[in-house]
Amino acid sequence: MLSLLNKIAAQLKHEFEVYRLVLKHSDTPILAKIFLGLAVGYVLMPFDLIPDFIPVIGQLDDLVIVPLLVYLALKMIPDVLVHECRETIKREKKNE
């Protein structure tokens, strides 16, 4: 179980590095950057659109809104750009 969690954590860290490069890239569409910014802002926001003390619905908004914004942003980013950033990360890890 612990090894599975470590593997998932490593994969998430790798994906965050890839999408950090994607966001910095000049060919990334502005709307994708806005959606990702909104997702991060919503996670960090001290209040929710639907308060958490409302049973079930209060927690569901976090589980629906953030992934939806990330999904929409990633669909707007060209696959070639994501692949290029993945290759950059692989080269950087080889050089370490």
Protein Blocks (a to p, Z undefined) as FASTA:
>chain_A
ZZmmmmmmmmmmmmmmmmmmmmmpmklcfklmmmmmmmmmmmmpmbdfbdfklghjlmmm
mmmmmmmmmmmmmmmpcfklmmmmmmmmmmmmmmZZ
